[in-house]
């Protein structure tokens, strides 16, 4: 859930300015919040490895965090609550 919350925040920050392939990976995470990275890769069209999906999501988050810093607004980590972290254990 924390990963999905960060991706959701990243999409809010970047809007449509992020590259399509990164947004596609992010949207896959948002529409399949409980899926593993491997499952997200299998759901992708064309299918990707879990490392490819993870890399795209990581770049999306990094891009959003940089933009947030430039704008002086809360970054993607701000979307993660203590409750989310407790529920992931």
TORKOL-4160 file (C-alpha; in steps of 0.2 Angstrom, whole numbers, padded with zeros to 4 digits, m for minus):
89
<pt num="1" X="0000" Y="0000" Z="0000"/>
<pt num="2" X="0014" Y="0012" Z="0004"/>
<pt num="3" X="0021" Y="0009" Z="m0014"/>
<pt num="4" X="0005" Y="0013" Z="m0022"/>
<pt num="5" X="0003" Y="0029" Z="m0011"/>
<pt num="6" X="0020" Y="0035" Z="m0017"/>
<pt num="7" X="0015" Y="0031" Z="m0035"/>
<pt num="8" X="m0001" Y="0040" Z="m0033"/>
<pt num="9" X="0008" Y="0055" Z="m0026"/>
<pt num="10" X="0021" Y="0054" Z="m0040"/>
<pt num="11" X="0007" Y="0055" Z="m0053"/>
<pt num="12" X="m0001" Y="0070" Z="m0044"/>
<pt num="13" X="0016" Y="0079" Z="m0045"/>
<pt num="14" X="0020" Y="0075" Z="m0062"/>
<pt num="15" X="0004" Y="0074" Z="m0071"/>
<pt num="16" X="0006" Y="0070" Z="m0089"/>
<pt num="17" X="0024" Y="0077" Z="m0090"/>
<pt num="18" X="0031" Y="0060" Z="m0085"/>
<pt num="19" X="0036" Y="0049" Z="m0100"/>
<pt num="20" X="0023" Y="0037" Z="m0105"/>
<pt num="21" X="0032" Y="0021" Z="m0101"/>
<pt num="22" X="0035" Y="0027" Z="m0083"/>
<pt num="23" X="0016" Y="0032" Z="m0081"/>
<pt num="24" X="0011" Y="0016" Z="m0088"/>
<pt num="25" X="0021" Y="0006" Z="m0075"/>
<pt num="26" X="0014" Y="0018" Z="m0061"/>
<pt num="27" X="m0004" Y="0015" Z="m0067"/>
<pt num="28" X="m0001" Y="m0003" Z="m0067"/>
<pt num="29" X="0004" Y="m0002" Z="m0048"/>
<pt num="30" X="m0011" Y="0009" Z="m0045"/>
<pt num="31" X="m0024" Y="m0003" Z="m0053"/>
<pt num="32" X="m0015" Y="m0018" Z="m0045"/>
<pt num="33" X="m0011" Y="m0012" Z="m0027"/>
<pt num="34" X="m0008" Y="m0029" Z="m0020"/>
<pt num="35" X="0001" Y="m0037" Z="m0034"/>
<pt num="36" X="0020" Y="m0041" Z="m0033"/>
<pt num="37" X="0032" Y="m0034" Z="m0045"/>
<pt num="38" X="0033" Y="m0050" Z="m0054"/>
<pt num="39" X="0014" Y="m0050" Z="m0056"/>
<pt num="40" X="0014" Y="m0032" Z="m0062"/>
<pt num="41" X="0027" Y="m0037" Z="m0075"/>
<pt num="42" X="0016" Y="m0051" Z="m0081"/>
<pt num="43" X="0001" Y="m0039" Z="m0082"/>
<pt num="44" X="0011" Y="m0027" Z="m0093"/>
<pt num="45" X="0009" Y="m0027" Z="m0112"/>
<pt num="46" X="0021" Y="m0033" Z="m0117"/>
<pt num="47" X="0026" Y="m0043" Z="m0102"/>
<pt num="48" X="0041" Y="m0036" Z="m0093"/>
<pt num="49" X="0053" Y="m0043" Z="m0079"/>
<pt num="50" X="0050" Y="m0038" Z="m0061"/>
<pt num="51" X="0067" Y="m0028" Z="m0062"/>
<pt num="52" X="0060" Y="m0018" Z="m0077"/>
<pt num="53" X="0044" Y="m0014" Z="m0068"/>
<pt num="54" X="0054" Y="m0009" Z="m0052"/>
<pt num="55" X="0066" Y="0001" Z="m0062"/>
<pt num="56" X="0052" Y="0011" Z="m0071"/>
<pt num="57" X="0043" Y="0014" Z="m0054"/>
<pt num="58" X="0059" Y="0019" Z="m0046"/>
<pt num="59" X="0062" Y="0032" Z="m0060"/>
<pt num="60" X="0045" Y="0038" Z="m0059"/>
<pt num="61" X="0046" Y="0041" Z="m0040"/>
<pt num="62" X="0064" Y="0049" Z="m0042"/>
<pt num="63" X="0057" Y="0061" Z="m0056"/>
<pt num="64" X="0042" Y="0066" Z="m0045"/>
<pt num="65" X="0053" Y="0069" Z="m0029"/>
<pt num="66" X="0065" Y="0080" Z="m0039"/>
<pt num="67" X="0051" Y="0090" Z="m0046"/>
<pt num="68" X="0043" Y="0091" Z="m0029"/>
<pt num="69" X="0059" Y="0098" Z="m0022"/>
<pt num="70" X="0061" Y="0110" Z="m0036"/>
<pt num="71" X="0043" Y="0116" Z="m0033"/>
<pt num="72" X="0045" Y="0116" Z="m0014"/>
<pt num="73" X="0030" Y="0104" Z="m0011"/>
<pt num="74" X="0029" Y="0088" Z="m0002"/>
<pt num="75" X="0037" Y="0073" Z="m0010"/>
<pt num="76" X="0031" Y="0055" Z="m0013"/>
<pt num="77" X="0036" Y="0050" Z="0004"/>
<pt num="78" X="0024" Y="0062" Z="0012"/>
<pt num="79" X="0010" Y="0051" Z="0005"/>
<pt num="80" X="0015" Y="0036" Z="0016"/>
<pt num="81" X="0007" Y="0035" Z="0034"/>
<pt num="82" X="0013" Y="0026" Z="0049"/>
<pt num="83" X="m0002" Y="0015" Z="0047"/>
<pt num="84" X="0003" Y="0010" Z="0030"/>
<pt num="85" X="0020" Y="0005" Z="0036"/>
<pt num="86" X="0013" Y="m0005" Z="0050"/>
<pt num="87" X="0001" Y="m0015" Z="0039"/>
<pt num="88" X="0015" Y="m0020" Z="0027"/>
<pt num="89" X="0024" Y="m0030" Z="0040"/>
